[in-house]
Structure formats: structure tokens, C-alpha cells
């Protein structure tokens, strides 16, 4: 639930003071009208992974009933904000928490406030703090059990998104296939591909090398295929966007949420969120399990042949993400460099294992 429009939109972390948070938590029904936040202490978090936004844990003191802490998300002050403005990333995430969370069968942190300015991309999210949950490790990779749990959660979102009741909400999100994507992705990939080929620790298979060298020819075809059956996809389903507690899973970070085929999310998760050893060539089995879960939610029939083709397209397409990230290799910390190399290696291994490029032949 968003804070009422009468509460000013903060633009700095200092603006999220005790009176503002009191108004937000009262509007969301978390605290009563006679309960107040008395003091706030902000701590910057996710410095190594949160590049597109600023994340802060706000420790709260106040009357009985005030949460011990919440998490606040604000725009980044770096040049990355320009990219987020181009793709509408902040607006997408606010729209997801405002219009999708709580309606779709997908667990997310509760949003106490989700607001964006009318005349700029200034935004604020105040979220339930999942600090005591176990976060997925993108560096080490997910366990197969954690990946299967995520596939089940994604199936719920995807199935809900193709129902008539969701149509108006889903149509407000941009398509994965957009003019901006067709223009920006090949150029950015080409820069990163040159860096990766210099830094690669393993020989790149000839077919993958040719794919990368001719990426501008392939991106339009991949985007067309990945939007043939448009529902709502997460779009950035990284391991470190997953929070686990017992049998529960909560998913965060909806800045790249878009309309596309559900198998694209599964392809991204499996090809990069699992190590090659953990994946173990079980791609087809996971896709079939995903389809069973979709059917269990009452989704329209999705033939395995179509889903498998979309999965392979997604495996090929999402190589773009770690390759684009490696463009800034020289300026990255050592662990970020290693992560980019690992993700490229996992992605290339999956492309080879499932013969993903055959769909482009």
C-alpha cells in the first residue's frame, strides 16, 4: 500500500525521518493512529550488489508496535540512473509493488510505501525487512532445491498474469521486445564481448563465438520469440534476489519486470543461478516441472515443444546480461570480476548443453 499523496515524496535518505515514517506506517495500517516512530537510524546496505538503486536499512525506535526495522529504496546518485530512466526501471518496480504484489501468487516483502514522482523518476519504496531470511548466493549458485522452489513461485506469477483479471495491469508494463532493447543490447554486448574474449579462462565454443560476433543479427529474432506468449516476467531473476526462510521464498527487485514468455525467467534462473555441476543437464526436466506447475495454476495449455524452444532462446538471450556487465571489468572489485566470469561461463555451458543456438539456425 502506498503512502497517501499528502505525505511528501522524499528525495534523500535524510527525508525518511520519524514523522514521515510514522505517516507511512499509519497509512499502511501497520501502526495505529496513537503510535509513532520516535527515532530513525539509517545504514546503507547491498553496496556490492545494489548498483541501480540505494538500499538502506532503517532501524526504528518508537512506541510499542513500531517495527524494529524496514528497508528503504531510493534512486542511485550515479550515472546508472540514466540507464534506469531510459528503461523506466523505477516506475516498473513501483508499479509492481502497487498493482501486482498482493494480487499475484508471488511472495514479496510487504510494501509500506511505493511512490514515484509525476514529473521525474524520483521514487521511494519502504519495504518489510527480510534481514533475518537467507539470501541466495549468486556467486556460489543456488541449490537445485532452491531453484525448484523459485520455479514454483515463478509459475504462480506467470499463470496469474495471463488471466483476464490481470490483463489491464500486465499491459501497463513494457514488452521485453522494445525499440530501445533492440538498439541498446547489441552495442553494449559488443563492448562486453570484446572484454570477455580477452579475459575468458575457457575456450569459447566456435558456435558461441560466432553467435557473439554476430549478435546484432540475433537479438531481434530472440526478442520476437521471447514475446510470442506474453505474460508478466520478473526479468532479472538472479539468485541474490531470492530470500528463503524454511519453506517460504520471497522475491525482490522488479526493475526489469516486463511482458514476455514465462520460460524466459526459467532460462535465466537455471542457466546462471545454478552452477554447471548443479544444473547437471537437468534443463528439460525443470522445464517439464515448470509446465506442470503452470497447469496446476490453471494456466492455458503451453506445449512442451514451445516452452523448450522459448527456454533455449532465453538461455541464448540472457548471455547478454553478464557480458554487458563485464564491460567495466577494469574498474570492478575482484569479487565482481569473478562473478561476471562465472556467469558467462555458466551461460555458455548451458547454451552448449541444450544446443540453444539451434533455434536460430
N, C-alpha and C positions, 0 to 999 in steps of 0.2 A: 504493500500500500504506500502511495506517495504522501509526502507531507503536504498539507494544504498550501495552495498558492500564496496565501497571505504570509507564509513563512519565507523570508528572503532566501534566494539561492546563494549559497556560499561559493566563493571562488578560491579560497585558500584554506589550509587546514586550521588556521587560527580562527576562521569564521565559524567552525564547528564547536562553538563554546557551549557552556552548560545551559543557558536559556534556549539556544537553538535546538539542542538535542532533547531538551525537555519537551519542546513543542512537537518535535518529530515523533518521539516515543508516545506521547499522549495521543497524537493523531492516529497512530497505528494501533492504539488500544493496548500497548504493552504495559503502560502505567496509567494510573487513574489521574484525574484532574487535580488531586491533592498531593501527588507525588512528584518530586522534582530531582533532576540531576544537579548536584552541587559543585562538582569539580570534574575536570577532564584532563587526562594526561595522554598525549599522542606519541606513538612510536612508529617510525617508518619500518615497513616490513616488505619482504619479497623484492629486495633490491637486486638480486641476481636473476630474477625471472620476470618481474613486472616492468617491462620496458615501455609499454604503451600507455600506462596509467600510473598514478601514485597510489599506493596502498598504505594505509595507516591503521594500526590497532589503537583504539581509543579505550583506555581504562577509565571507568566511570565510578565516581563516588556520589552517593546521594541517599535519599530516603529508602526504606525497605521496599523492595520490588523493582528497583532500578537494576538492569543487567550489569554484570561485572565488567563487561566489555562489549564493544561492537567493532566492526571493520568499516572503514570509510574508503571510498574510491573516488579519486578526482583526476582530471586530465593531467598528463605529463607536461612538464615545462620544457621538454626537449624538442628537437626537430621532428621526432617521431609523431608529434601531434599533427603535423601537416599531412602525414600519410593517413592518420586516423580520420582527419577531416575529409580527405578525399574519398575514403570508403564508407564514411558515415558510421564508423565503429562505435562511437559513444552513443549515438542515437539508437543503434541496433540493440545495444545492451540495455539501455533504459527501457526501450520498448519491450524487450523480452521479459524483464522483471515486472513491468507494469501490466502487460497484456497476456503473457504466456504462463509465467510462473504461477502456480496455484490452479491453473486450468489443465495444463498438460500433466500426464502422469510421470513427471520427472522431478526428482528431489533436488531442490536448490536451497541455498541459505535463504532464510526469510529476509525480504527487503523491507526495512522500516521506512526507507525513503528512496525513491527513484525519480529523479527530476533532471531536466535539461532545459537550458535557456531557449527562448524563442528566436533570439537573434544571433546566437553564437553556439559553439559546441561546448560551452561551459556546462558541466554536469556534476551531479553528486549521487552516489549510492551509499546508503548506510545499511549494512548487512549484518545478519546474525554472524557471530564469531564462531568459526569452526576450528579454532586453535587447538582443541583437545581431540580432534579427529586425526586419523593417519592420512597423510597426503601421499599420492602416488609419486614414485621416483622416476622421472623421465630419463635420468642419467643411467640408472641401473635397469630400467624397464619394469613393466608390470609382471605379476604372476599370471598364469593362464586363468586362474580362478578370478582374479580381479578384472581381467579383460572380459571374461564371460559375464561378470556382474554388470560391467559397463554396457556391453552389447544389449543386455536385457533392458537396461534403463533407456538406452537409445531407441530400442524398438517401441517402447511406450510413447516417446515423443513423436517418432515418425508416424506411428499409427494414428495418433490423435490429430496430427497436422493435416491428414488427408480426409478428415471428416467434414461434412457440410458446416457444422457449427464453428469450425476453425478457419473456414475459407477466408473470411474478411480479415482476420488477424494475420494469417500467413501471407496474404497478398501484399501486406504493407512492408514486408521485408524484401530486400533486393534479391535478384536472381544471382546464383553463383556465376552465371554466364552474363557478363555485362561488358559494354564497350571499354570501360576502364580496366577490367581484368584482362581483356584481350590485348590491350595496348601495353599495360604495365608489366604483366608477368613475364613475357618473353625477354624484354630488355633487362629486367632485373635478374632473371635466371641466367642470361648470357654472361653477365658480370660475375655472378657467383660460380658458374660452371668453370670459367677460366681459373678461378682461385682453387676450386676443388680439384681440378685435374692436376694442378701443381702440387697440391698437398695430399692427394689420395695415398693411402697406405696399402691399398689393394688394387690390383689391375681392374680397370673398368671393362666389363664385357663389351665386345665390339658393337653389339646391337644397342646397348645402353649408351655407349659413346656416340653412336650415330643419332640416336634419339635426342640426346642433349645438344648435339651440334646443330640440329635442325628443329629446335624447339618451337620456333615461330610458326612452323607448318602444322605442328601437332596440337598446340594449345586450343585453337578454335574447335577442332574436332573433339577433343576431350571435354571441353566445356559444353558443347552441344549434347554429347552423350550423358554427361552428368546432370543434365537438367531435363531429361526426357520424361521423367516421372516426378515432378516437383512436389516435394513436401518441405517441411522445415528441418534443416540440419544444423547441428552445432557449429561445424565449420572449422573448429580448432581443438579437436578432442585429444589434447595432449595428456600424458599421464599426470602431470603436475596440476591439471585442472580437475582432478578427481580426489574426493575426500571420503575415507572409509571409516566406519565405526561399527564393529560387529558385522551384521548382515546388511547394514544400511550404506548407501552410497549417495553422496551429494555432488553435483557438478556445478562448476563455476565458469566464468569468463565467456560471455556471449557476444563479443565484439565483432566476430566474423560470422555470426548466425545468418543463414541465407536460405533461399529456396533451391533445392537440389534433390538428387536421389539419395535415399537413406543409406544405400550401400557405400556411398562416398565416405560417410562418417566411419563405417566399419573398416573400410580400407585404410583410412588414416590411422585409426586406433591400432589396428593389427600390424600394419607394415612398419610403424615407427615406435609405437608404445610397447611392443614386445621385442626382446632380443631375437635374433635369428634362431638361436638354440631353443628358446621357449616356444616360439611360434611353431617350430618343428614341422613345417609343411602342412599344418592343420588348417590352412585357409579355407578350403572348401567345406570342411566340417563346421567351421564357425559361421560361414555364410548360410549354410543349411539351418543351423540352430537359430540364427537371426530370423530367417523366414518363418520358422515355426513359432517364434515369439510374436512376430508381426501378426500371423494368422490368429494366434491366441488373443490378441487385442481386437480382433475383428476387422483388420485392415483388408482392403481389396486384394484379390489374388495378385501375387508377384511371382512370376515363373522363375525357377532357379536359373534358367539359361540367361534371362535378362539380368537378374541380380548378379550373377557371376561375371557377366560382361561389364556391368557397371562397377563391380568390385575391382576388376582388373584395370579399368580405366582410372578409377580412383587411386589405385596403387601407383600407376604411372604419373598421374597428375600431381599427387602430393609430394613427389620428389622435389617439386619446385620450392616447397617451404624451407627445408633445411639448406638447400643450395642457395636460395636467396639470402638466408640468414648468414651464410658463411662469407658473403661479400665483404663484411667488415672484419675478416679474420685477424688482421694485424693489430687491430685495436681491442680485440676481445680478451677477457681473462682466460687463463689456461683451461679452467673447467668448461667454460662456454665453448672454447675451441674444440675441446674433446667431445662435448655433446654434439656439436654440429657434425663432426666427422662420424661419430657413431650413428647418428640419424641418417646421414647419407648412405652409410654402409648398410644399415638395416633395410633402407628403402630399396637400394639397388639389388640386394639379395632377394627381396620379395618380388621385385619386378622379374628377376630371372626365374625364380622358383615357380611362379604362376604364369610365366610366359605372357606377361601383361601386354607387351608390345605387339603381340599377335593381333590384338583388336584393332591396331592401326594399319595393318597390312592391306 
